[in-house]
Amino acid sequence: MSPLVSVFLGFIFLRERLSWMQWLAVFLAACAVSNQFISYGDVPWIAVTIAFTFGLYGLIRKTVHANSGVGLFIECLLLAPFCLSYLLWLEWQGIGSFPSEETKLNLLLISAGIITGFPLLMYAAGARRIRLTTIGLFQYFTPSTYLVIAVYFFGESFTLNEWITFGLLWIGLFIYSVEVWRTRLV
């Protein structure tokens, strides 16, 4: 759902235009997301919230005129007081994990922050160079990768409904990718 939010934010606020083939790809992705909504049976509010917040994050990163590294540093500075307050609250409740007596766990927790920062830095750098609509649709590659890992490496089942959802997504991504490639050659 987040990729669709990015596409529409790019269209509405950045005036990014799509060809009719790209709109077809967006329509297929919307049908795939709708299929999952219907099968879920309720509005997945957490997913909706994440979709809109990450879509807005992408829009902000696209429009803010700051180096991606500087921008990420400022984001970290703004969020640090909230994160530290939460960590202190967890410790006060007796359910915190940091700092631990185990050096290995401390290093794991610290490195998790660094490892998480790298993709955000790359996303911020890419957001300045690529259309938000393209970023949005290419975000569907991640769940596709997770699907392949889940099915082929962990032996998870793959239902007919999931085949329909991912089939629509893959057809849409193929159409969008071919259209982007075709327009670059012209």
MOFEN-V11988 format. One record per pair of residues at least 12 apart in sequence whose C-alpha atoms are under 10 Angstrom apart, sorted by the first residue. I is the first residue (numbers start at 1). GAP is how many residues later the second one is. If there is no record, write none. Layout:
BEGIN
i:I gap:GAP
i:I gap:GAP
END
This chain:
BEGIN
i:1 gap:28
i:1 gap:29
i:1 gap:31
i:1 gap:32
i:1 gap:33
i:1 gap:35
i:1 gap:36
i:1 gap:46
i:1 gap:47
i:1 gap:49
i:1 gap:50
i:1 gap:51
i:1 gap:54
i:1 gap:135
i:1 gap:136
i:1 gap:138
i:1 gap:139
i:2 gap:31
i:2 gap:45
i:2 gap:46
i:2 gap:47
i:2 gap:48
i:2 gap:49
i:2 gap:50
i:2 gap:51
i:2 gap:52
i:2 gap:53
i:2 gap:54
i:2 gap:134
i:2 gap:135
i:2 gap:137
i:2 gap:138
i:3 gap:23
i:3 gap:26
i:3 gap:27
i:3 gap:48
i:3 gap:49
i:3 gap:51
i:3 gap:52
i:3 gap:129
i:3 gap:130
i:3 gap:131
i:3 gap:132
i:3 gap:133
i:3 gap:134
i:3 gap:135
i:3 gap:136
i:3 gap:137
i:4 gap:22
i:4 gap:23
i:4 gap:25
i:4 gap:26
i:4 gap:29
i:4 gap:47
i:4 gap:48
i:4 gap:51
i:4 gap:129
i:4 gap:131
i:4 gap:132
i:4 gap:133
i:4 gap:135
i:4 gap:136
i:5 gap:43
i:5 gap:46
i:5 gap:47
i:5 gap:48
i:5 gap:49
i:5 gap:50
i:5 gap:51
i:5 gap:53
i:5 gap:54
i:5 gap:127
i:5 gap:128
i:5 gap:131
i:5 gap:132
i:6 gap:45
i:6 gap:46
i:6 gap:48
i:6 gap:49
i:6 gap:50
i:6 gap:51
i:6 gap:52
i:6 gap:53
i:6 gap:125
i:6 gap:126
i:6 gap:127
i:6 gap:128
i:6 gap:129
i:6 gap:130
i:6 gap:131
i:6 gap:133
i:7 gap:16
i:7 gap:19
i:7 gap:48
i:7 gap:52
i:7 gap:124
i:7 gap:125
i:7 gap:126
i:7 gap:127
i:7 gap:128
i:7 gap:129
i:7 gap:130
i:8 gap:18
i:8 gap:47
i:8 gap:124
i:8 gap:125
i:8 gap:128
i:9 gap:43
i:9 gap:46
i:9 gap:47
i:9 gap:49
i:9 gap:50
i:9 gap:123
i:9 gap:124
i:9 gap:127
i:10 gap:45
i:10 gap:48
i:10 gap:49
i:10 gap:52
i:10 gap:121
i:10 gap:122
i:10 gap:123
i:10 gap:124
i:10 gap:125
i:10 gap:126
i:11 gap:120
i:11 gap:121
i:11 gap:122
i:13 gap:46
i:13 gap:50
i:14 gap:45
i:14 gap:48
i:14 gap:49
i:14 gap:117
i:14 gap:118
i:14 gap:119
i:16 gap:115
i:16 gap:116
i:16 gap:117
i:16 gap:118
i:17 gap:114
i:17 gap:116
i:18 gap:115
i:18 gap:116
i:18 gap:158
i:18 gap:161
i:18 gap:162
i:19 gap:157
i:19 gap:160
i:19 gap:161
i:19 gap:164
i:20 gap:159
i:21 gap:151
i:21 gap:154
i:21 gap:155
i:21 gap:157
i:21 gap:158
i:21 gap:159
i:22 gap:111
i:22 gap:112
i:22 gap:115
i:22 gap:150
i:22 gap:151
i:22 gap:153
i:22 gap:154
i:22 gap:155
i:22 gap:156
i:22 gap:157
i:22 gap:158
i:23 gap:149
i:23 gap:152
i:23 gap:153
i:24 gap:147
i:24 gap:148
i:24 gap:151
i:24 gap:152
i:25 gap:112
i:25 gap:143
i:25 gap:144
i:25 gap:145
i:25 gap:146
i:25 gap:147
i:25 gap:148
i:25 gap:149
i:25 gap:150
i:25 gap:151
i:25 gap:152
i:25 gap:154
i:26 gap:107
i:26 gap:110
i:26 gap:111
i:26 gap:143
i:26 gap:146
i:26 gap:147
i:26 gap:149
i:26 gap:150
i:27 gap:141
i:27 gap:142
i:27 gap:145
i:28 gap:137
i:28 gap:139
i:28 gap:140
i:28 gap:141
i:28 gap:142
i:28 gap:143
i:28 gap:144
i:28 gap:145
i:28 gap:147
i:29 gap:108
i:29 gap:111
i:29 gap:136
i:29 gap:137
i:29 gap:138
i:29 gap:139
i:29 gap:140
i:29 gap:141
i:29 gap:142
i:29 gap:143
i:29 gap:144
i:30 gap:135
i:30 gap:138
i:30 gap:139
i:30 gap:142
i:31 gap:133
i:31 gap:134
i:31 gap:137
i:31 gap:138
i:32 gap:129
i:32 gap:130
i:32 gap:131
i:32 gap:132
i:32 gap:133
i:32 gap:134
i:32 gap:135
i:32 gap:136
i:32 gap:137
i:32 gap:138
i:32 gap:140
i:33 gap:132
i:33 gap:133
i:33 gap:135
i:33 gap:136
i:34 gap:131
i:35 gap:126
i:35 gap:127
i:35 gap:129
i:35 gap:130
i:35 gap:133
i:36 gap:125
i:36 gap:126
i:36 gap:128
i:36 gap:129
i:36 gap:130
i:39 gap:122
i:39 gap:123
i:55 gap:77
i:55 gap:81
i:57 gap:67
i:58 gap:65
i:58 gap:66
i:58 gap:69
i:58 gap:70
i:58 gap:74
i:58 gap:77
i:58 gap:78
i:59 gap:68
i:59 gap:69
i:59 gap:73
i:60 gap:64
i:60 gap:67
i:61 gap:62
i:61 gap:63
i:61 gap:64
i:61 gap:65
i:61 gap:66
i:61 gap:67
i:61 gap:71
i:62 gap:61
i:62 gap:62
i:62 gap:63
i:62 gap:64
i:62 gap:65
i:62 gap:66
i:62 gap:67
i:62 gap:68
i:62 gap:69
i:62 gap:70
i:63 gap:64
i:63 gap:65
i:64 gap:64
i:65 gap:63
i:66 gap:58
i:66 gap:59
i:66 gap:62
i:67 gap:54
i:67 gap:57
i:67 gap:58
i:67 gap:61
i:68 gap:52
i:68 gap:53
i:68 gap:54
i:68 gap:55
i:68 gap:56
i:68 gap:57
i:68 gap:58
i:68 gap:59
i:68 gap:60
i:69 gap:49
i:69 gap:51
i:69 gap:52
i:69 gap:53
i:69 gap:55
i:69 gap:56
i:70 gap:51
i:71 gap:50
i:71 gap:53
i:71 gap:54
i:72 gap:45
i:72 gap:46
i:72 gap:48
i:72 gap:49
i:72 gap:52
i:72 gap:53
i:73 gap:44
i:73 gap:48
i:76 gap:41
i:87 gap:12
i:97 gap:12
i:98 gap:12
i:123 gap:12
i:134 gap:42
i:134 gap:43
i:134 gap:46
i:137 gap:32
i:137 gap:35
i:137 gap:36
i:137 gap:39
i:137 gap:40
i:138 gap:35
i:138 gap:38
i:138 gap:39
i:139 gap:34
i:140 gap:26
i:140 gap:29
i:140 gap:30
i:140 gap:32
i:140 gap:33
i:141 gap:28
i:141 gap:29
i:141 gap:32
i:143 gap:23
i:144 gap:22
i:144 gap:25
i:144 gap:26
i:147 gap:15
i:147 gap:19
END
